[in-house]
Amino acid sequence: MKRHRYVIRALLMRVAVAAAASFPVNTMFAQERESSIVGLVLPLRGVLPPYEKPNLEAMNLAIDQVNAAGGINGRKIELVVEDTQASNATAINALNKVLQSKPIAAIGPGLGTQVLALQPLTEKAKLRLIAGSTTSGVTKTGARCYFRNSGNDELDKKDVASFIINNLKKSKLGIIHVIAGWAYQGREYLTKELKGPGNNPQVVVSAYQPTDKGTTARIKSVNAPGA
């Protein structure tokens, strides 16, 4: 949590600096006010809260600390939070609600499908959208207002596979992932890299539902063949 707090605090600093920079911003969000509003749209209900609630908690801690020190350039940071749940349509509605507060930036979910759904709105509003989706496609849409603060699944999996094959010298592997589009994509990228030229590892795959109470059965299913 402490690491999260400082990472997000640095992110807030960058947001505030970016808002005052020369990057073109429409006057709709440039009105004078005593606080700087940052929108936060995350899946906080449904099956995805375990992935995103820690981000909300860390964000609140960071904002409290920044505001206690006088804010940024004399302005306090105000967070406007809306729940995207696990639905693209709900995510769009959540962002539309945030836009009514005239934020200087929005911090979005880690789900690539939701980021792709939000990009047209933030591009139209010329609002900076900062989100940590690892889906490679989110930076291939031509969106000028989107900033990714995480790695790329396609590139990350190259390093992971190289470490497993060349450093750990493993030939029997298990992949356990949640049943979701982004997880399937990560699995496919990793499997492709593991089975690259000169490599032929045994790869056992097991998937679980987000609502499952545990992964013990999945671990046993990949461990039984020797992974």
C-alpha positions in Angstrom: 0.0 0.0 0.0 2.8 2.4 0.8 4.4 1.9 -2.6 1.0 2.3 -4.3 0.5 5.6 -2.4 3.7 7.1 -3.6 3.3 5.9 -7.2 -0.2 7.5 -7.3 1.0 10.6 -5.6 3.6 11.0 -8.4 0.9 10.4 -10.9 -1.2 13.2 -9.4 1.7 15.5 -9.6 2.1 14.7 -13.3 -1.6 15.3 -13.8 -1.5 18.7 -12.3 1.6 19.7 -14.2 0.1 18.4 -17.4 -3.0 20.4 -16.8 -1.0 23.6 -16.8 1.2 22.7 -19.7 0.9 23.7 -23.3 -0.9 20.5 -24.4 -4.2 21.8 -26.0 -7.1 21.6 -23.6 -10.6 22.9 -24.3 -11.8 25.8 -22.3 -14.7 23.7 -21.1 -12.4 22.3 -18.4 -10.3 25.4 -17.8 -12.5 27.5 -15.6 -10.9 29.1 -12.5 -11.7 27.3 -9.3 -10.2 26.7 -5.9 -9.7 23.0 -6.4 -8.4 20.7 -9.2 -10.8 17.9 -9.9 -9.5 14.5 -10.9 -12.0 11.9 -12.1 -11.6 8.3 -11.1 -13.6 5.6 -13.0 -13.0 2.1 -11.7 -15.0 -1.2 -11.4 -15.9 -1.0 -7.7 -18.8 -3.4 -7.6 -19.5 -6.7 -9.3 -16.7 -9.3 -9.7 -13.8 -6.9 -10.2 -13.3 -4.9 -7.0 -10.4 -7.0 -5.8 -8.4 -5.6 -8.8 -9.3 -1.9 -8.4 -10.4 -1.1 -4.8 -6.7 -1.0 -3.6 -6.2 1.7 -6.3 -9.0 3.8 -4.8 -7.7 3.4 -1.3 -4.2 4.4 -2.4 -5.5 7.3 -4.3 -7.4 8.7 -1.2 -4.3 8.3 0.9 -2.2 10.1 -1.6 -4.7 13.0 -2.0 -5.0 13.4 1.7 -1.2 13.7 2.0 -0.9 16.1 -1.0 -3.8 18.3 0.3 -2.4 18.4 3.8 0.8 19.8 2.3 -1.1 22.6 0.6 -2.1 20.9 -2.6 -0.5 21.5 -5.9 0.3 25.1 -6.9 -2.0 26.2 -4.1 -4.9 24.1 -5.3 -6.4 21.2 -3.4 -7.1 18.0 -5.3 -10.7 16.8 -5.3 -11.5 13.3 -6.4 -14.7 12.5 -8.2 -15.4 8.7 -8.2 -17.7 6.7 -10.4 -18.2 3.0 -10.6 -17.7 1.3 -14.0 -18.6 -2.2 -12.7 -17.8 -4.9 -15.3 -19.6 -3.3 -18.1 -18.5 -1.0 -21.0 -21.9 0.7 -21.1 -21.7 1.4 -17.4 -18.1 2.7 -17.8 -19.3 5.2 -20.4 -22.1 6.4 -18.2 -19.6 6.7 -15.3 -17.3 8.8 -17.4 -20.2 11.0 -18.6 -21.0 11.7 -14.9 -17.4 12.6 -14.2 -17.2 15.0 -17.2 -20.0 17.0 -15.6 -17.5 18.0 -12.8 -15.1 19.5 -15.4 -12.1 17.5 -14.3 -8.5 18.3 -15.4 -7.9 14.6 -16.0 -9.5 11.1 -15.5 -7.8 8.0 -14.1 -9.4 5.0 -15.7 -9.7 1.2 -15.1 -7.1 -1.4 -15.9 -9.4 -3.2 -18.3 -8.5 -2.7 -21.9 -12.1 -3.2 -23.1 -13.3 -0.4 -20.9 -10.4 1.9 -21.8 -11.2 1.4 -25.5 -14.8 2.3 -24.8 -13.8 5.5 -22.9 -11.3 6.8 -25.4 -13.8 8.3 -27.8 -15.3 10.4 -25.0 -12.0 11.7 -23.6 -10.8 12.4 -27.1 -13.9 14.5 -27.9 -13.6 16.3 -24.6 -9.8 16.7 -25.0 -9.5 15.2 -21.5 -6.4 13.3 -20.4 -7.2 9.7 -19.6 -4.6 7.8 -17.6 -5.1 4.1 -17.2 -3.0 1.0 -16.6 -4.4 -1.4 -19.2 -1.8 -3.8 -20.5 -3.9 -4.5 -23.6 -1.7 -3.7 -26.5 -4.5 -2.2 -28.6 -5.2 0.7 -26.3 -2.2 2.6 -27.7 -3.0 1.7 -31.3 -6.2 3.7 -31.7 -4.6 7.1 -32.4 -5.9 8.6 -29.2 -3.9 11.7 -28.4 -5.3 12.2 -24.8 -4.6 8.6 -23.6 -1.6 7.9 -21.4 -0.8 4.4 -20.3 1.0 4.0 -17.0 1.8 0.3 -17.3 3.5 -2.2 -19.5 2.3 -3.9 -22.6 1.1 -7.5 -22.4 2.8 -8.4 -25.7 6.1 -7.0 -24.6 5.9 -8.1 -21.0 5.3 -11.7 -21.9 8.5 -11.8 -24.0 10.5 -11.0 -20.8 8.5 -13.4 -18.7 9.0 -16.3 -21.2 12.7 -15.5 -21.5 13.2 -15.6 -17.8 11.3 -18.9 -17.4 13.2 -20.6 -20.3 16.6 -19.1 -20.0 17.0 -18.4 -16.3 14.7 -20.9 -14.5 15.4 -23.6 -17.1 11.8 -24.9 -16.8 10.2 -27.2 -19.4 6.9 -28.0 -17.6 4.8 -25.0 -16.9 1.3 -24.1 -15.6 -0.7 -21.0 -16.5 -3.6 -20.2 -14.2 -5.8 -17.2 -15.2 -9.2 -15.7 -14.6 -11.9 -16.2 -17.2 -11.8 -12.8 -18.9 -10.9 -11.4 -22.3 -7.8 -9.7 -21.1 -6.6 -12.8 -19.3 -7.1 -14.9 -22.4 -5.0 -12.4 -24.3 -2.2 -12.5 -21.8 -2.3 -16.3 -21.8 -2.0 -16.4 -25.6 0.9 -14.0 -25.7 2.8 -15.9 -23.0 2.1 -19.3 -24.6 3.3 -18.0 -28.0 6.6 -16.7 -26.5 7.2 -19.9 -24.5 6.9 -22.0 -27.6 9.2 -19.8 -29.7 12.0 -21.1 -31.9 14.0 -23.8 -30.2 11.6 -24.1 -27.3 9.0 -26.9 -26.7 7.9 -26.7 -23.1 4.9 -28.6 -21.8 2.2 -26.0 -20.9 -0.8 -26.8 -18.9 -3.6 -24.2 -18.6 -6.4 -23.8 -16.1 -8.9 -21.0 -15.8 -11.2 -19.9 -12.9 -14.3 -17.8 -12.6 -13.9 -14.4 -10.8 -16.5 -15.6 -8.3 -14.6 -18.7 -7.3 -13.7 -18.8 -3.6 -10.2 -20.1 -4.2 -7.7 -21.5 -6.7 -6.6 -24.7 -4.9 -8.3 -26.9 -7.4 -6.7 -25.0 -10.3 -3.3 -25.3 -8.8 -3.7 -29.1 -8.4 -4.9 -29.4 -12.0 -1.7 -27.9 -13.4 0.5 -29.5 -10.8 -0.7 -33.0 -11.5 1.0 -33.2 -15.0 4.2 -32.1 -13.4 4.2 -28.3 -13.8 
